[in-house]
Amino acid sequence: MLLSLPPLVNVALFLSFIIVLFGTFGLHLFAGMYEYRCRQTEKPIGDTWPLLDNYYVLCNPTLDNCPAGSFCGAPITENIPWDEEEINIPQFNYGLTGFDDIWTAM
C-alpha cells in the first residue's frame, strides 16, 4: 500500500492542475456576466445606474430581454463603480456564487 502512494501523489497533482486550469478558464469566461441587469435608464445618472424595481432577472445585452421601457446594462461598460448593494439580495445568493470579483479590482 505504501508503494502506491507516489503514483497517487502524481495523479493528485495532475488533478489539482486541471482543476486550477479550468477554474481560471471559467472565471475569465463568465466574468462580468452577473453584472448585466435591467436598468431604469439607458445611461447611468452620475455614478449610479438604478435597477428596475423588483426585477431581479439577469439580462443579455445582445438579446435585449428586459421588459418594455427598461434597458440592459452593466456598470463596468460605462466605467462607473460597481454598487455592492446590487448583489446583496437573496435572488443573487448574496454575491457568493458570482464570478465578478475580477471587475471589482479594476
PAGU-272841 format. One record per residue: residue in one letter; x, y, z of N, C-alpha, C in turn. Coordinates in nm, 3 decimals, m for minus. Example, Ala and Ser with C-alpha at 12.3 -4.5 7.8 and 13.67 -1.06 7.14 Angstrom:
A; 1.319; m0.569; 0.780; 1.230; m0.450; 0.780; 1.320; m0.330; 0.780
S; 1.285; m0.225; 0.708; 1.367; m0.106; 0.714; 1.290; 0.003; 0.787
//
This chain:
M; 0.082; m0.119; 0.000; 0.000; 0.000; 0.000; 0.088; 0.126; 0.000
L; 0.198; 0.123; 0.069; 0.287; 0.238; 0.072; 0.353; 0.261; m0.064
L; 0.372; 0.156; m0.141; 0.433; 0.171; m0.273; 0.340; 0.240; m0.373
S; 0.212; 0.239; m0.344; 0.117; 0.304; m0.436; 0.102; 0.454; m0.410
L; 0.160; 0.506; m0.302; 0.147; 0.648; m0.270; 0.215; 0.741; m0.371
P; 0.338; 0.717; m0.416; 0.398; 0.809; m0.514; 0.317; 0.825; m0.643
P; 0.264; 0.717; m0.703; 0.179; 0.739; m0.822; 0.049; 0.814; m0.788
L; m0.006; 0.792; m0.669; m0.127; 0.864; m0.630; m0.099; 1.013; m0.610
V; 0.018; 1.048; m0.561; 0.055; 1.188; m0.547; 0.065; 1.253; m0.685
N; 0.122; 1.180; m0.780; 0.130; 1.232; m0.917; m0.009; 1.257; m0.975
V; m0.099; 1.166; m0.953; m0.236; 1.181; m1.003; m0.305; 1.299; m0.932
A; m0.284; 1.312; m0.802; m0.345; 1.423; m0.727; m0.291; 1.557; m0.775
L; m0.162; 1.567; m0.801; m0.103; 1.691; m0.852; m0.158; 1.724; m0.990
F; m0.169; 1.625; m1.076; m0.223; 1.647; m1.210; m0.370; 1.691; m1.202
L; m0.447; 1.628; m1.115; m0.587; 1.665; m1.097; m0.600; 1.807; m1.042
S; m0.514; 1.845; m0.949; m0.515; 1.982; m0.897; m0.483; 2.082; m1.007
F; m0.387; 2.050; m1.092; m0.353; 2.138; m1.203; m0.472; 2.156; m1.297
I; m0.541; 2.048; m1.328; m0.657; 2.054; m1.417; m0.768; 2.138; m1.355
I; m0.792; 2.121; m1.225; m0.897; 2.197; m1.157; m0.864; 2.346; m1.159
V; m0.740; 2.382; m1.131; m0.699; 2.523; m1.134; m0.708; 2.577; m1.276
L; m0.668; 2.500; m1.375; m0.674; 2.543; m1.514; m0.817; 2.572; m1.557
F; m0.908; 2.480; m1.533; m1.047; 2.501; m1.573; m1.116; 2.605; m1.485
G; m1.075; 2.617; m1.359; m1.129; 2.722; m1.274; m1.092; 2.860; m1.325
T; m0.967; 2.876; m1.366; m0.922; 3.004; m1.422; m0.992; 3.032; m1.554
F; m1.006; 2.931; m1.636; m1.077; 2.947; m1.764; m1.222; 2.988; m1.740
G; m1.290; 2.922; m1.647; m1.429; 2.956; m1.617; m1.444; 3.095; m1.558
L; m1.349; 3.135; m1.475; m1.353; 3.268; m1.416; m1.346; 3.376; m1.524
H; m1.256; 3.360; m1.618; m1.242; 3.459; m1.724; m1.355; 3.450; m1.827
L; m1.409; 3.331; m1.847; m1.518; 3.314; m1.941; m1.647; 3.380; m1.891
F; m1.675; 3.365; m1.763; m1.801; 3.414; m1.708; m1.788; 3.545; m1.632
A; m1.671; 3.605; m1.628; m1.652; 3.730; m1.555; m1.739; 3.840; m1.614
G; m1.812; 3.908; m1.528; m1.897; 4.017; m1.571; m2.036; 3.977; m1.617
M; m2.064; 3.849; m1.630; m2.195; 3.806; m1.679; m2.306; 3.835; m1.578
Y; m2.273; 3.842; m1.450; m2.374; 3.870; m1.349; m2.390; 4.019; m1.326
E; m2.325; 4.100; m1.406; m2.337; 4.245; m1.396; m2.455; 4.298; m1.478
Y; m2.490; 4.230; m1.585; m2.595; 4.280; m1.674; m2.732; 4.258; m1.613
R; m2.797; 4.369; m1.581; m2.930; 4.366; m1.523; m3.017; 4.470; m1.592
C; m3.145; 4.457; m1.578; m3.238; 4.553; m1.637; m3.234; 4.682; m1.556
R; m3.210; 4.793; m1.625; m3.194; 4.923; m1.559; m3.310; 5.015; m1.596
Q; m3.334; 5.116; m1.512; m3.444; 5.210; m1.535; m3.412; 5.308; m1.648
T; m3.286; 5.345; m1.662; m3.247; 5.443; m1.763; m3.148; 5.380; m1.861
E; m3.137; 5.441; m1.978; m3.046; 5.387; m2.080; m2.900; 5.408; m2.043
K; m2.870; 5.520; m1.978; m2.734; 5.553; m1.936; m2.732; 5.581; m1.786
P; m2.617; 5.569; m1.722; m2.609; 5.598; m1.578; m2.637; 5.744; m1.547
I; m2.683; 5.767; m1.426; m2.705; 5.902; m1.376; m2.595; 5.930; m1.274
G; m2.496; 6.005; m1.315; m2.379; 6.029; m1.229; m2.300; 5.901; m1.211
D; m2.281; 5.860; m1.085; m2.210; 5.736; m1.055; m2.302; 5.622; m1.019
T; m2.431; 5.637; m1.043; m2.526; 5.529; m1.013; m2.606; 5.495; m1.138
W; m2.653; 5.373; m1.140; m2.737; 5.328; m1.251; m2.849; 5.246; m1.188
P; m2.967; 5.306; m1.166; m3.072; 5.239; m1.090; m3.126; 5.114; m1.160
L; m3.147; 5.012; m1.078; m3.206; 4.887; m1.127; m3.356; 4.902; m1.146
L; m3.411; 4.818; m1.229; m3.555; 4.812; m1.244; m3.613; 4.759; m1.113
D; m3.715; 4.825; m1.062; m3.770; 4.791; m0.931; m3.826; 4.649; m0.928
N; m3.786; 4.573; m0.826; m3.836; 4.437; m0.801; m3.824; 4.346; m0.922
Y; m3.720; 4.365; m1.002; m3.698; 4.278; m1.118; m3.554; 4.230; m1.108
Y; m3.535; 4.107; m1.060; m3.402; 4.056; m1.030; m3.355; 3.951; m1.131
V; m3.392; 3.968; m1.255; m3.352; 3.872; m1.358; m3.232; 3.929; m1.433
L; m3.133; 3.844; m1.457; m3.019; 3.887; m1.537; m3.063; 3.905; m1.681
C; m2.998; 3.994; m1.752; m3.036; 4.018; m1.892; m2.916; 3.997; m1.983
N; m2.944; 3.991; m2.110; m2.842; 3.973; m2.212; m2.846; 4.095; m2.303
P; m2.736; 4.171; m2.314; m2.740; 4.293; m2.394; m2.762; 4.270; m2.542
T; m2.725; 4.154; m2.593; m2.747; 4.128; m2.736; m2.890; 4.085; m2.764
L; m2.955; 4.021; m2.667; m3.094; 3.978; m2.688; m3.195; 4.084; m2.645
D; m3.153; 4.176; m2.560; m3.240; 4.281; m2.506; m3.368; 4.220; m2.449
N; m3.350; 4.134; m2.350; m3.463; 4.062; m2.293; m3.521; 4.128; m2.168
C; m3.508; 4.259; m2.157; m3.568; 4.334; m2.046; m3.711; 4.373; m2.081
P; m3.793; 4.400; m1.980; m3.929; 4.447; m2.007; m3.929; 4.580; m2.083
A; m4.040; 4.610; m2.144; m4.052; 4.734; m2.221; m4.025; 4.855; m2.131
G; m3.950; 4.949; m2.183; m3.919; 5.071; m2.109; m3.797; 5.060; m2.019
S; m3.730; 4.944; m2.019; m3.608; 4.929; m1.939; m3.494; 4.890; m2.032
F; m3.373; 4.897; m1.979; m3.255; 4.879; m2.062; m3.158; 4.783; m1.993
C; m3.092; 4.700; m2.071; m2.995; 4.604; m2.020; m2.858; 4.671; m2.017
G; m2.791; 4.664; m1.903; m2.660; 4.725; m1.894; m2.582; 4.680; m1.773
A; m2.451; 4.704; m1.779; m2.361; 4.671; m1.669; m2.275; 4.793; m1.637
P; m2.252; 4.821; m1.510; m2.172; 4.937; m1.473; m2.030; 4.935; m1.531
I; m1.974; 4.817; m1.548; m1.836; 4.809; m1.598; m1.824; 4.862; m1.740
T; m1.930; 4.853; m1.818; m1.925; 4.902; m1.956; m1.928; 5.054; m1.962
E; m1.975; 5.118; m1.855; m1.985; 5.264; m1.851; m1.879; 5.327; m1.761
N; m1.786; 5.244; m1.710; m1.678; 5.290; m1.621; m1.729; 5.363; m1.498
I; m1.832; 5.307; m1.437; m1.879; 5.362; m1.310; m1.857; 5.256; m1.202
P; m1.848; 5.296; m1.077; m1.824; 5.198; m0.970; m1.938; 5.098; m0.958
W; m1.902; 4.979; m0.920; m1.998; 4.871; m0.902; m2.068; 4.890; m0.769
D; m2.201; 4.888; m0.769; m2.281; 4.903; m0.649; m2.288; 4.769; m0.576
E; m2.223; 4.760; m0.462; m2.221; 4.635; m0.385; m2.360; 4.594; m0.339
E; m2.451; 4.688; m0.324; m2.586; 4.656; m0.277; m2.667; 4.579; m0.382
E; m2.624; 4.583; m0.507; m2.698; 4.511; m0.611; m2.692; 4.360; m0.593
I; m2.585; 4.311; m0.535; m2.574; 4.166; m0.517; m2.614; 4.124; m0.377
N; m2.644; 4.217; m0.289; m2.677; 4.186; m0.152; m2.826; 4.152; m0.138
I; m2.873; 4.064; m0.225; m3.013; 4.022; m0.224; m3.018; 3.870; m0.239
P; m3.121; 3.805; m0.186; m3.127; 3.658; m0.194; m3.130; 3.605; m0.337
Q; m3.188; 3.678; m0.431; m3.200; 3.628; m0.567; m3.063; 3.604; m0.632
F; m2.962; 3.676; m0.588; m2.827; 3.657; m0.642; m2.735; 3.592; m0.539
N; m2.793; 3.520; m0.445; m2.720; 3.443; m0.346; m2.621; 3.530; m0.270
Y; m2.656; 3.654; m0.247; m2.575; 3.750; m0.173; m2.434; 3.764; m0.229
G; m2.417; 3.740; m0.358; m2.288; 3.757; m0.423; m2.189; 3.644; m0.401
L; m2.234; 3.534; m0.342; m2.141; 3.426; m0.310; m2.102; 3.342; m0.431
T; m2.190; 3.329; m0.529; m2.160; 3.241; m0.641; m2.133; 3.316; m0.771
G; m2.099; 3.441; m0.765; m2.071; 3.518; m0.884; m1.925; 3.508; m0.925
F; m1.896; 3.547; m1.048; m1.761; 3.549; m1.099; m1.714; 3.693; m1.120
D; m1.771; 3.786; m1.048; m1.746; 3.927; m1.075; m1.634; 3.988; m0.994
D; m1.562; 3.910; m0.916; m1.454; 3.967; m0.836; m1.346; 4.029; m0.921
I; m1.329; 3.982; m1.043; m1.225; 4.037; m1.130; m1.257; 4.181; m1.165
W; m1.385; 4.216; m1.172; m1.423; 4.352; m1.211; m1.410; 4.449; m1.095
T; m1.423; 4.403; m0.973; m1.414; 4.494; m0.859; m1.272; 4.540; m0.837
A; m1.174; 4.468; m0.890; m1.035; 4.506; m0.873; m0.993; 4.614; m0.971
M; m1.077; 4.641; m1.071; m1.039; 4.739; m1.173; m1.064; 4.880; m1.128
//
